[in-house]
Amino acid sequence: MEVSNVIHSLIESGINIIGVIESKRKNPNMQTKELENFCLENGLPYYFMNEGCNDKLENWVRKLEPDLIVVNRMSELLKKNLLEIPKKGCINLHPTLLPKYRGGFPFFWTYYDYDLNQGVTVHYIDESEDTGDIIYQKSYRMPLGATEEELLEVLVFKIGVEMLIKSILDIENNCAPRIKQPRISPTVRARQIKPNEYKQIIGWEEWEIERIWHLLRGTQNWLNVFDFSEIQGEVLKWNILQYVKKDVKSRQKLGKVYKDDDAYFVYCRQGKIFMELNIRV
């Protein structure tokens, strides 16, 4: 995992970090030594969590005697044996307005649902998924077509970090609020979708072009929903550009990428969405 602005901000705030746990990536090819090297350079005890909440991890955490465990972007849930160790509990920074979009992949589902009423939550962790008591929340109106990187920058690295630091300090001073969450979420569980679902995920015939464009902007370079059969060479990456509304002739296949005058685009029911392609010939 990359060294995010979250850990930098916590260190700069003066909060005493006594150890760092990194969970294994779901895609092993994306695992790096960046966070481990950062901890080594800064004298922070480091643990690579590749076998879950086992006895080895539990013993490592117990020796540190933490007052509080802070979680951000962890790939698996903490178990009871870890949750019971810190004196003041465990908290998590979740980039939605809980109880909406509980789960490990909330950004995708906010894009998929065309839900622009977003926000971020700091909450206590219990044994279920993102159901613990809320400490602080803040709403954020998501701009149409904002990329995931832009959303992450605002929700997590700006608003979220500020709320996280406030939560930690208030917990330390025993004045942090605790607001019970509703048992049932109003949205689907924010699960990871599978590659075999990609081609069916967009309603090319039914959805408004704005909704399709918004989802494509938020998932560009990983959600391969396109038919590239008209494009010569191997498409390695794509960036979603602007869209235009216009009448689409019935002979054009929706969801298929075409090239015209050096411009790449995909047809929707209401028009075209333009793209940049990185192609290996």
C-alpha positions in Angstrom: 0.0 0.0 0.0 1.2 3.5 -0.8 2.0 5.9 2.0 -1.1 8.0 2.0 -1.8 11.5 3.2 -3.6 10.0 6.1 -0.5 8.7 7.9 1.5 11.9 7.0 -1.3 14.1 8.4 -1.5 12.1 11.6 2.3 12.4 12.1 2.3 16.1 11.4 -0.6 16.6 13.9 1.6 15.3 16.7 -0.5 12.2 17.3 1.7 9.5 18.7 1.8 6.5 16.3 3.3 3.5 18.0 3.0 1.0 15.1 1.6 0.4 11.6 -0.2 -2.7 10.3 -0.5 -3.1 6.5 -3.0 -5.6 5.2 -2.3 -7.6 2.0 -3.7 -6.3 -1.2 -6.4 -8.3 -2.9 -4.3 -8.1 -6.0 -0.8 -9.4 -5.1 0.7 -7.7 -8.1 -0.1 -4.3 -6.6 1.7 -5.0 -3.3 4.7 -2.8 -2.7 7.3 -2.2 -0.1 6.6 1.6 0.1 4.8 1.6 3.4 7.2 -0.8 5.0 10.2 1.3 3.9 8.5 4.4 5.2 8.1 2.9 8.6 11.7 1.7 8.6 12.9 5.2 7.7 10.8 6.8 10.5 11.4 4.2 13.2 7.8 2.9 13.3 7.2 -0.7 14.1 5.7 -2.4 11.1 3.6 -5.6 10.6 2.5 -7.1 7.3 -0.9 -8.7 7.9 -1.0 -11.6 5.4 -2.6 -14.3 7.5 -5.5 -12.4 9.1 -6.1 -11.7 12.8 -4.1 -14.7 14.0 -2.2 -15.1 17.3 1.0 -13.7 15.9 -0.7 -10.4 15.0 -2.5 -10.3 18.3 0.7 -10.8 20.3 2.4 -8.1 18.2 -0.4 -5.6 19.0 -0.6 -6.5 22.7 3.1 -5.8 23.1 2.6 -2.3 21.8 -0.2 -1.6 24.3 -2.1 0.8 22.1 -4.8 3.1 23.5 -6.6 3.3 20.1 -6.4 1.5 16.8 -7.1 3.6 13.7 -8.1 1.9 10.5 -8.0 3.3 6.9 -8.3 1.3 3.7 -7.9 -2.1 5.3 -8.7 -5.1 3.1 -10.2 -7.2 5.8 -12.2 -6.9 9.0 -10.6 -6.9 12.4 -11.6 -9.7 14.6 -12.7 -9.7 18.3 -9.2 -10.7 19.5 -7.8 -7.5 18.1 -10.8 -5.2 18.8 -10.6 -5.9 22.6 -6.9 -4.9 22.9 -6.9 -1.1 22.8 -8.2 0.7 25.9 -10.3 3.2 23.9 -11.4 1.0 21.1 -10.9 1.0 17.4 -12.1 3.5 14.8 -12.3 3.7 11.0 -12.4 6.4 8.4 -15.1 5.4 5.9 -15.6 7.5 2.7 -19.5 7.6 2.7 -22.3 8.8 4.9 -22.9 5.6 6.9 -25.1 3.6 7.0 -25.0 4.1 3.2 -22.6 1.9 1.3 -21.2 -0.3 4.0 -18.3 -2.5 2.6 -14.9 -2.3 1.1 -15.7 -0.8 -2.3 -18.1 2.2 -1.6 -16.9 4.5 -4.3 -17.9 2.1 -7.1 -21.5 1.8 -5.8 -21.9 5.6 -5.3 -20.9 6.0 -9.0 -23.1 3.1 -10.0 -26.2 4.5 -8.1 -25.5 8.0 -9.5 -25.6 9.2 -5.9 -24.0 12.6 -5.7 -25.0 13.2 -2.1 -21.8 11.9 -0.5 -19.8 12.4 2.6 -17.4 10.8 5.0 -17.7 9.1 8.4 -15.5 8.3 11.3 -16.9 5.5 13.4 -16.1 3.0 16.0 -15.4 -0.6 14.8 -17.5 -3.5 16.0 -17.5 -7.1 14.8 -19.7 -6.4 11.8 -18.9 -4.4 8.6 -19.1 -0.6 9.1 -21.9 -0.8 11.6 -20.2 0.7 14.7 -21.3 3.9 16.5 -20.7 7.1 14.5 -18.3 9.7 15.9 -18.4 12.4 13.2 -19.9 12.7 9.7 -19.7 15.4 7.1 -21.7 15.7 3.9 -20.2 16.6 0.5 -22.0 17.2 -2.8 -20.0 15.2 -5.4 -19.5 17.1 -8.7 -20.9 15.3 -11.7 -18.0 13.4 -13.5 -15.5 13.7 -10.6 -12.9 11.0 -10.9 -12.2 8.6 -8.1 -8.8 10.3 -7.5 -10.6 13.7 -7.1 -13.2 12.2 -4.8 -10.5 10.5 -2.7 -8.6 13.8 -2.4 -11.5 15.6 -1.0 -13.4 13.0 1.0 -10.4 11.2 2.6 -7.3 13.4 2.4 -9.0 16.7 3.2 -12.4 16.3 5.0 -11.7 12.8 6.3 -8.3 13.5 7.8 -9.5 16.6 9.6 -12.4 14.6 11.1 -10.1 11.7 12.0 -7.7 13.9 13.9 -10.6 15.6 15.7 -12.0 12.2 16.6 -8.7 10.9 18.0 -8.2 14.0 20.1 -11.8 13.9 21.4 -11.4 10.2 22.3 -8.2 11.0 24.1 -10.1 13.7 26.1 -13.1 11.4 26.7 -15.5 13.7 24.9 -16.1 12.0 21.6 -19.8 11.4 20.7 -21.3 8.0 20.0 -24.3 7.8 17.7 -25.9 4.5 17.1 -26.3 3.5 13.4 -29.6 2.0 12.0 -29.3 -1.7 11.7 -30.3 -1.8 8.1 -28.5 0.2 5.3 -30.6 2.0 2.7 -28.1 0.9 0.0 -26.6 -2.4 -1.3 -23.5 -3.8 0.4 -20.5 -2.2 -1.2 -19.0 -5.4 -2.5 -16.3 -5.8 -5.1 -17.8 -6.6 -8.5 -16.2 -9.4 -10.5 -14.7 -9.1 -14.0 -17.4 -11.3 -15.4 -20.0 -8.7 -14.4 -18.3 -5.8 -16.1 -19.9 -6.1 -19.5 -23.5 -6.2 -18.0 -23.0 -3.4 -15.5 -24.1 -0.4 -17.7 -27.6 0.0 -19.0 -26.6 1.4 -22.4 -30.2 1.3 -23.6 -31.9 2.7 -20.5 -29.6 5.0 -18.7 -29.2 8.7 -19.3 -25.9 9.7 -20.8 -25.0 11.7 -17.8 -25.2 8.7 -15.5 -23.1 6.5 -17.9 -20.5 9.3 -18.2 -20.4 9.7 -14.5 -19.8 6.0 -13.8 -17.2 5.8 -16.6 -15.3 8.8 -15.3 -15.2 7.3 -11.8 -14.0 3.9 -12.9 -11.8 4.7 -15.8 -8.8 2.4 -16.4 -10.3 -0.6 -14.5 -14.0 -1.1 -15.3 -13.7 -2.6 -18.8 -17.3 -2.3 -20.1 -16.4 -1.6 -23.7 -16.5 -3.5 -27.0 -13.1 -2.6 -28.5 -13.5 -5.0 -31.5 -13.4 -2.0 -34.0 -10.1 -0.8 -32.6 -6.8 -2.1 -34.0 -4.2 -3.1 -31.5 -4.4 -3.9 -27.7 -6.1 -1.2 -25.6 -4.0 -0.8 -22.5 -5.6 2.2 -20.8 -8.3 4.7 -21.5 -9.3 8.1 -20.1 -12.9 9.4 -20.3 -13.3 12.9 -21.8 -16.4 15.0 -22.5 -19.7 13.8 -23.8 -22.1 15.2 -26.4 -25.8 14.6 -26.8 -27.0 13.8 -30.4 -29.2 11.5 -32.2 -27.7 8.0 -32.6 -28.4 6.0 -35.7 -29.9 2.6 -35.1 -27.1 0.8 -36.9 -24.5 2.0 -34.3 -23.9 -0.5 -31.5 -24.1 1.0 -28.0 -21.1 0.3 -25.8 -18.9 -0.2 -28.8 -15.8 2.1 -29.3 -15.3 3.7 -32.7 -12.7 6.0 -34.2 -13.5 9.0 -36.4 -11.1 11.8 -37.4 -8.5 10.6 -34.7 -11.2 10.8 -32.0 -12.3 7.7 -30.1 -15.8 7.5 -28.7 -18.5 5.1 -27.4 -22.1 5.4 -28.4 -24.9 5.7 -25.7 -28.6 6.0 -26.4 -28.4 9.8 -26.2 -25.1 10.5 -27.8 -21.3 10.0 -27.7 -18.8 9.8 -24.9 -15.2 10.6 -26.0 -12.1 8.8 -24.9 -8.3 8.8 -25.0 -6.8 5.4 -25.7 -3.3 4.1 -25.0 -2.9 1.3 -27.6 -0.2 -1.3 -28.1 0.0 -2.1 -31.8 
